[in-house]
Amino acid sequence: YIFEKCNFPEESIEMFNLYFGFNNNNPHTYSEIGDVYGMTHQAVYSRINSMLKRLKNNKEFMKMISAYNTSENNYRK
């Protein structure tokens, strides 16, 4: 949902999910993702890093992360 609101390209979302291991995947390296998309590891890094910067500046995303962190901390107590 939040990715659509930020207008990220579908390919970038897929890379992001692969890197962090979302959608029932194991996390992948920049090089592994680059091999899949025919890009260098530096290009993959740049794209994912750009997404992280944009997400960090998205208030709705930061509220979600804050709520998640709060619920995780309550669960661990």
Salt bridges, closest charged atoms under 4 A:
GLU11 OE1 - ARG47 NH1 2.87
GLU32 OE1 - HIS28 ND1 3.41
GLU60 OE1 - LYS5 NZ 2.89
GLU72 OE1 - ARG76 NH2 3.61
